[in-house]
């Protein structure tokens, strides 16, 4: 029987970052992953020699001196990553009502570029930019150097993204353009917080990058850090039980049989999944369990991967967001089962930088569209499921053709994933892409603390704070600060 200081459940970004931080601080850590492949949404898999990214298509704040760059530098992986800076003039392009609008990198250029389409809105755009920066600066490198991971931002969690944008500009077209990448955070018009909107958009305006040859390199480099510090990372090791004895976590059971003991456990799983495998105890009350079960999760994602014929499709170093009519915020009640919004992203390859080899198209999907197969497992969902996915893929291709993008002649192969894939491979509830919803009307309900009522059980991951690479990294820091102290850890990162 093995014994560790800390067992970390799940090898998604949050779990691996916790493993890297705590192993650097001298803890004997063990990260356990139920799947054969590590990485969670920072995972890349192969189909006929082509690399397909699972969930991360670009990352922000990666320029020198910016916060994500600083975190990766602290981990010791920044200089080992193969990355490509997206186009300065347009890292994102929003298609709305037959026109295109570019998001440029850097605030002066961002404002100037959108002003070409809305010349009367310059002052309002400056105001919008100031609001984004106010939120982004809550987690700046300067704060890290002073010993603070993040300043309080609750007022922005209590503010509606859609309402604040509407307060800034009276122009309905500009309102929709500024919300045009809401898919990035599972955006819902009557729900989403300005904190999420601003933190993510600020990050990309600062410095947006793609990973060359897949995002899994981040996971593999973090695993190298953990192992170099004497830590353990195990795959094919599903935690089927978190052991509690005398109101204290004692370790976990792997694959229903092997016992691993530890002084502490950190779960990178969805809190609901964590509670499902946790031994009964008196410390965590039924009211808390009921609250976690009742929390609503964001929609999932249907992804269509297009493997392109060689040298058939020029590579575009930007992402495209397409919207039907006037709906940039997804609303399943208006158009159930229909494709009304999608993001198109071309994967960057070191083999050929001029042409795209893989194109990912992502569109929102709730798991209730897949209710006929909710009790199935991967590779055993049947022919009806394959037919459903094929029809959905064709629907998406028709949708992008309606926006003047016809890739049909250039496609060699097509692959698809649904929220069921997310559910079964990453353990998310209902295949949610972004975890627990943060509703501006009552954001506290959606917050889950890194601490549990069991003194040596901790949580991390996208469900606690904000999803995405930056949000998950900040949450991993907050989790690890419980072990080493926030001021100490922040200064160590800030001065790395």
matplotlib code that plots the C-alpha trace (Angstrom):
import matplotlib.pyplot as plt

x = [0.0, 1.4, 1.4, 1.6, 1.4, -1.2, -3.3, -4.8, -7.8, -7.8, -5.0, -6.8, -5.0, -6.0, -4.9, -1.5, -0.9, -1.6, 0.8, 3.5, 3.1, 3.0, 5.8, 8.0, 7.3, 8.5, 5.3, 5.1, 2.2, 0.4, -1.9, -4.3, -6.2, -9.0, -8.3, -5.3, -4.5, -3.7, -4.7, -8.5, -9.4, -5.6, -5.5, -4.7, -5.7, -4.9, -7.0, -5.1, -2.0, -3.8, -3.7, -7.1, -7.3, -10.0, -11.0, -8.3, -8.0, -6.2, -4.9, -4.4, -2.0, 1.0, 3.1, 6.2, 5.3, 1.6, 0.0, -0.3, 3.2, 4.3, 2.5, 4.0, 7.4, 7.0, 6.1, 9.3, 7.5, 7.1, 10.2, 9.4, 6.0, 5.5, 3.2, 2.1, 0.9, -2.4, -2.7, -2.3, -4.9, -7.5, -7.1, -10.9, -13.4, -17.1, -19.6, -22.8, -25.7, -23.7, -20.7, -17.4, -15.8, -12.3, -10.9, -7.4, -4.7, -3.7, -6.3, -5.5, -5.7, -8.7, -10.6, -9.4, -10.3, -13.9, -14.2, -13.9, -17.3, -18.7, -17.0, -19.5, -18.7, -15.1, -15.6, -18.0, -15.4, -12.8, -15.1, -15.7, -11.9, -11.4, -14.0, -12.2, -8.9, -10.3, -11.3, -8.1, -5.9, -7.4, -5.0, -1.9, 1.7, 2.2, -0.3, 1.6, 4.9, 3.2, 1.9, -1.7, -3.1, -6.3, -8.0, -11.7, -14.0, -17.4, -19.0, -18.2, -19.7, -22.9, -23.0, -24.6, -22.3, -25.2, -26.5, -23.2, -22.4, -25.9, -25.2, -22.0, -23.4, -26.9, -26.0, -27.6, -25.1, -22.1, -23.6, -23.8, -20.3, -18.8, -20.6, -19.7, -17.3, -19.7, -19.3, -15.9, -17.5, -20.8, -22.5, -26.2, -27.7, -29.8, -27.2, -23.5, -21.4, -19.3, -16.4, -16.3, -16.7, -14.0, -11.5, -11.5, -11.7, -9.0, -6.7, -7.0, -6.7, -3.5, -1.8, -3.6, -1.7, -2.4, -0.4, 1.5, 1.0, -1.6, -2.3, -1.4, 2.2, 1.2, 0.0, 3.1, 5.4, 3.6, 3.9, 7.6, 7.8, 5.9, 8.0, 11.3, 10.3, 9.8, 6.0, 3.9, 1.4, -0.7, -3.1, -5.8, -6.4, -10.0, -10.8, -13.9, -13.9, -12.6, -11.9, -13.1, -12.4, -12.9, -14.0, -10.8, -9.9, -7.4, -6.8, -8.6, -9.5, -8.3, -10.3, -12.4, -9.5, -6.2, -5.9, -3.6, -3.2, -2.5, -2.6, -4.6, -6.8, -7.4, -10.2, -10.1, -13.4, -16.7, -17.8, -20.9, -18.8, -16.5, -19.4, -20.7, -17.6, -16.9, -17.6, -20.5, -19.4, -20.9, -18.7, -20.3, -24.0, -26.9, -27.8, -24.4, -24.8, -28.2, -27.0, -24.2, -26.6, -29.0, -26.4, -27.0, -24.2, -23.4, -24.2, -21.8, -20.1, -20.6, -17.2, -16.8, -13.2, -12.5, -9.3, -8.5, -6.9, -3.2, -2.6, -6.3, -7.2, -5.0, -4.3, -6.0, -4.2, -7.4, -10.7, -14.1, -17.4, -20.5, -24.0, -27.4, -29.5, -29.3, -28.5, -24.9, -26.1, -27.0, -30.7, -31.8, -35.5, -35.7, -34.0, -33.9, -31.5, -30.5, -27.1, -27.3, -23.8, -20.4, -16.7, -14.2, -10.6, -7.7, -5.0, -1.5, 1.0, 4.8, 4.7, 3.0, 2.3, 0.6, -2.2, -4.7, -4.6, -7.3, -10.2, -12.4, -15.9, -17.6, -21.3, -23.3, -25.3, -27.2, -27.1, -30.9, -30.4, -28.6, -31.1, -31.6, -28.0, -27.5, -27.0, -24.4, -20.6, -18.0, -17.8, -21.1, -23.7, -25.1, -25.8, -28.5, -26.0, -23.6, -26.4, -27.3, -23.7, -23.5, -26.7, -25.4, -22.2, -24.0, -26.2, -23.1, -21.6, -24.8, -24.7, -21.2, -22.0, -24.7, -22.0, -20.0, -17.6, -17.7, -15.1, -16.9, -14.5, -11.5, -12.6, -10.8, -12.2, -14.7, -14.8, -17.2, -17.5, -20.6, -21.3, -21.5, -17.8, -17.0, -19.2, -17.5, -13.9, -13.6, -16.3, -18.2, -21.9, -24.2, -21.2, -21.0, -18.1, -17.6, -18.9, -21.1, -23.0, -22.2, -25.4, -24.9, -28.2, -26.9, -23.2, -22.5, -24.7, -22.4, -19.2, -17.6, -14.8, -11.4, -11.9, -14.4, -15.8, -13.6, -10.3, -8.0, -10.2, -9.7, -11.2, -9.8, -10.8, -13.0, -16.2, -14.9, -14.0, -13.7, -13.1, -10.5, -6.8, -6.4, -9.3, -8.3, -4.7, -5.8, -8.0, -5.1, -3.0, -5.8, -6.0, -2.3, -2.2, -4.1, -0.9, 1.9, 0.3, -1.0, 1.5, 4.4, 3.1, 2.1, 5.5, 7.2, 5.2, 5.5, 9.3, 9.9]
y = [0.0, 3.4, 6.5, 10.1, 13.5, 14.6, 12.7, 14.8, 13.3, 14.1, 15.2, 18.1, 21.4, 22.2, 18.9, 18.9, 22.5, 21.7, 18.7, 20.9, 23.6, 21.3, 19.0, 22.1, 22.9, 19.5, 17.6, 14.0, 14.2, 11.6, 12.6, 9.9, 9.9, 7.5, 7.5, 6.2, 9.7, 12.6, 16.2, 16.6, 19.5, 20.0, 16.8, 16.0, 12.7, 11.2, 10.0, 8.6, 10.5, 13.8, 15.6, 16.8, 19.2, 18.3, 21.6, 24.4, 26.2, 29.4, 31.0, 34.6, 36.8, 34.9, 37.8, 38.5, 40.1, 39.0, 36.9, 33.5, 33.8, 34.4, 31.4, 29.1, 30.6, 29.8, 26.2, 26.1, 25.2, 28.5, 28.2, 24.6, 25.3, 25.5, 28.5, 30.8, 34.4, 35.1, 38.0, 41.4, 42.9, 40.2, 37.3, 36.9, 37.8, 38.1, 37.4, 39.3, 40.1, 39.7, 41.7, 41.0, 42.7, 42.1, 42.0, 43.3, 42.7, 45.5, 48.0, 51.0, 48.8, 47.0, 50.3, 51.7, 48.6, 48.4, 52.2, 51.7, 50.1, 52.3, 55.7, 57.4, 55.0, 55.8, 57.2, 54.3, 51.8, 53.5, 53.1, 49.4, 48.8, 50.5, 48.1, 45.1, 46.3, 47.0, 43.3, 41.9, 44.0, 42.2, 39.4, 41.3, 40.3, 43.4, 42.1, 38.7, 40.5, 42.2, 38.9, 38.9, 36.2, 38.2, 41.3, 41.2, 41.3, 40.5, 43.6, 42.3, 38.9, 40.7, 42.6, 41.2, 41.1, 41.9, 44.7, 46.4, 46.3, 47.8, 50.5, 51.4, 51.7, 52.3, 50.8, 47.3, 46.1, 47.1, 45.4, 42.2, 42.6, 43.1, 39.9, 38.0, 35.5, 34.6, 31.0, 31.1, 31.1, 29.4, 32.8, 33.2, 36.7, 36.7, 34.9, 35.5, 37.8, 40.6, 39.2, 36.1, 38.2, 40.7, 38.3, 36.2, 39.0, 41.0, 38.0, 37.6, 41.3, 41.3, 38.5, 35.6, 32.4, 29.0, 25.9, 24.5, 20.7, 20.5, 21.8, 18.5, 19.7, 21.7, 18.6, 16.6, 19.4, 19.7, 15.9, 16.2, 18.9, 16.7, 13.7, 15.7, 16.8, 13.2, 13.1, 10.4, 10.6, 7.5, 6.8, 4.1, 4.8, 5.7, 6.9, 4.9, 5.9, 8.7, 7.0, 8.8, 7.4, 9.3, 12.4, 12.5, 11.6, 8.7, 8.3, 6.8, 3.5, 3.0, 0.9, -0.5, -2.4, -0.7, 1.6, 4.7, 6.5, 10.2, 13.1, 15.2, 14.8, 17.5, 16.7, 18.3, 16.6, 18.3, 18.8, 16.7, 13.8, 14.2, 14.0, 10.9, 8.9, 10.4, 8.1, 9.2, 11.5, 13.9, 16.9, 17.5, 18.2, 17.0, 20.7, 21.2, 18.0, 19.1, 22.5, 21.1, 18.7, 21.6, 23.8, 24.3, 23.7, 25.4, 23.9, 21.4, 21.6, 19.6, 19.6, 18.8, 18.1, 18.5, 16.9, 18.8, 17.6, 18.5, 22.1, 22.7, 25.3, 28.3, 28.5, 31.5, 32.7, 33.8, 32.4, 33.0, 33.3, 32.9, 34.0, 33.5, 36.6, 38.7, 36.0, 36.2, 34.8, 31.1, 30.4, 26.8, 27.7, 29.7, 27.3, 23.8, 21.5, 24.0, 25.5, 29.2, 30.0, 28.4, 29.0, 28.0, 27.4, 26.1, 24.1, 25.3, 22.8, 22.8, 20.7, 23.3, 26.8, 27.9, 25.4, 24.1, 20.3, 20.3, 22.7, 22.5, 23.8, 24.2, 24.8, 24.8, 21.7, 20.6, 16.9, 16.6, 16.4, 13.2, 11.7, 8.6, 7.6, 8.9, 5.4, 4.3, 4.3, 5.3, 3.1, 1.4, 4.0, 2.3, 3.3, 5.8, 7.8, 7.8, 8.9, 11.7, 13.0, 12.8, 14.8, 17.4, 17.7, 18.3, 20.9, 22.7, 22.6, 24.1, 26.8, 27.9, 27.8, 30.3, 32.6, 32.1, 29.5, 26.3, 23.8, 20.8, 20.1, 20.2, 17.8, 14.4, 13.1, 14.2, 13.4, 14.5, 14.7, 15.5, 16.4, 12.7, 12.5, 15.2, 13.5, 10.2, 11.3, 14.3, 13.5, 16.7, 16.7, 16.5, 17.0, 20.7, 22.5, 25.2, 23.7, 25.3, 28.4, 31.7, 33.8, 37.5, 37.6, 35.4, 34.6, 33.3, 30.3, 29.2, 29.6, 26.5, 26.9, 25.3, 24.1, 21.4, 20.8, 17.8, 19.4, 17.5, 17.4, 20.2, 21.1, 22.7, 23.1, 25.2, 24.8, 26.9, 30.2, 30.9, 28.3, 28.5, 28.2, 31.4, 30.8, 27.2, 28.3, 31.0, 28.5, 26.0, 28.7, 29.4, 25.7, 25.4, 28.5, 26.6, 24.5, 27.1, 30.5, 33.0, 35.7, 33.3, 31.6, 34.8, 36.4, 33.2, 33.2, 37.0, 36.9, 33.7]
z = [0.0, -1.1, 1.2, 0.0, 1.5, -1.0, -3.5, -6.4, -8.2, -12.0, -14.4, -15.9, -15.9, -12.3, -11.0, -12.7, -11.7, -8.1, -8.4, -9.9, -7.3, -4.3, -5.5, -6.0, -2.4, -1.2, -0.8, -1.9, -4.4, -6.4, -9.3, -10.3, -13.7, -14.6, -18.4, -20.3, -21.5, -19.2, -19.6, -19.3, -21.7, -22.3, -24.1, -27.7, -29.4, -32.8, -35.7, -38.6, -37.8, -37.2, -33.8, -32.5, -29.6, -27.0, -25.5, -25.5, -28.8, -27.7, -24.5, -23.5, -21.4, -22.8, -23.8, -21.7, -18.4, -18.6, -16.0, -17.8, -19.1, -15.5, -14.2, -16.9, -16.2, -12.5, -13.4, -15.5, -18.7, -20.6, -22.7, -23.6, -25.2, -28.9, -29.3, -32.1, -31.5, -33.3, -35.7, -34.1, -36.4, -35.7, -33.2, -33.4, -36.1, -35.4, -38.2, -37.3, -39.7, -42.8, -41.7, -40.1, -37.1, -35.9, -32.4, -32.6, -29.9, -27.6, -26.3, -28.6, -31.7, -30.4, -30.0, -33.2, -35.2, -34.0, -34.4, -38.1, -38.1, -35.3, -35.7, -33.4, -30.5, -29.7, -26.2, -25.3, -26.6, -24.4, -21.4, -22.3, -22.5, -19.1, -17.6, -19.1, -17.8, -14.3, -14.0, -15.7, -13.4, -10.3, -11.0, -12.4, -12.0, -9.9, -7.4, -7.4, -6.6, -3.7, -2.3, -3.5, -5.9, -6.7, -5.5, -4.6, -7.7, -6.3, -7.7, -11.2, -10.4, -9.4, -12.7, -15.8, -18.8, -21.2, -19.0, -18.5, -22.3, -22.9, -20.4, -22.2, -25.7, -27.1, -30.4, -30.7, -33.3, -31.2, -28.1, -30.0, -31.5, -28.1, -26.8, -30.0, -28.3, -25.5, -26.5, -24.7, -21.3, -21.9, -22.2, -21.5, -21.9, -18.7, -16.6, -17.4, -15.1, -16.3, -14.4, -16.7, -19.8, -18.9, -17.5, -20.6, -23.2, -21.4, -21.4, -25.2, -26.0, -24.0, -25.9, -27.6, -28.6, -30.1, -29.3, -32.2, -32.5, -29.8, -26.3, -24.6, -24.5, -21.4, -19.6, -20.5, -19.4, -16.1, -15.6, -16.2, -13.5, -11.0, -11.7, -11.6, -8.1, -7.0, -7.5, -9.0, -11.9, -12.6, -15.5, -15.8, -12.1, -11.4, -7.9, -7.0, -3.3, -1.1, 2.3, 5.4, 8.9, 12.1, 10.2, 8.3, 4.8, 4.8, 1.1, -1.9, -3.5, -7.1, -9.6, -6.7, -5.2, -4.5, -1.5, -1.6, 1.6, 2.1, 4.6, 2.2, -0.9, -3.6, -6.0, -9.4, -10.2, -10.4, -6.7, -7.4, -8.6, -5.6, -3.2, -5.0, -4.2, -0.7, 2.2, 4.4, 7.2, 9.7, 8.7, 5.3, 5.9, 3.7, 3.0, 1.4, -0.7, -1.8, -2.7, -4.9, -6.6, -7.3, -9.0, -12.7, -15.2, -18.4, -21.8, -23.4, -26.8, -30.0, -31.9, -35.5, -36.6, -40.2, -41.5, -44.6, -47.9, -48.1, -49.1, -49.9, -47.3, -46.3, -42.6, -40.8, -37.7, -36.1, -34.8, -36.4, -34.5, -36.6, -35.5, -37.0, -37.4, -34.2, -31.7, -30.4, -27.0, -27.4, -26.5, -26.8, -26.1, -29.3, -31.6, -29.9, -31.7, -34.3, -35.0, -34.3, -33.1, -33.7, -33.4, -36.1, -35.1, -37.2, -35.4, -35.8, -37.1, -37.3, -40.4, -42.6, -41.4, -44.7, -44.8, -42.3, -41.6, -38.9, -38.4, -35.3, -35.3, -31.9, -31.3, -28.0, -27.1, -24.1, -23.1, -23.3, -27.1, -26.4, -23.9, -26.1, -25.3, -21.8, -20.4, -23.0, -22.8, -25.4, -28.5, -27.5, -28.4, -31.5, -35.1, -34.2, -32.3, -35.3, -37.6, -35.1, -35.1, -38.9, -39.3, -36.8, -38.7, -41.9, -40.2, -39.1, -42.6, -44.0, -41.3, -42.2, -45.9, -45.1, -43.9, -47.2, -45.9, -48.0, -47.1, -48.5, -51.4, -49.2, -46.5, -46.3, -43.0, -40.3, -36.6, -33.9, -30.2, -28.1, -24.4, -23.8, -24.6, -22.1, -19.5, -19.9, -20.4, -18.1, -15.5, -16.0, -15.0, -18.0, -20.3, -19.3, -21.1, -18.4, -15.2, -12.6, -13.8, -12.1, -12.3, -11.7, -9.9, -7.0, -7.7, -4.2, -4.8, -7.6, -5.7, -4.2, -1.7, -2.1, 1.5, 2.4, 5.9, 6.1, 7.2, 4.8, 1.7, -0.8, -4.2, -7.3, -11.0, -13.2, -11.1, -8.2, -9.7, -13.5, -16.2, -18.9, -18.6, -16.6, -14.3, -13.5, -12.9, -10.5, -8.7, -8.5, -6.8, -4.3, -3.5, -3.0, -0.9, 1.7, 2.1, 1.8, 2.4, -0.2, 0.3, 0.1, -3.1, -4.8, -4.4, -5.5, -8.7, -9.2, -8.9, -10.9]

ax = plt.figure().add_subplot(projection="3d")
ax.plot(x, y, z, "-o")
ax.set_aspect("equal")
plt.show()
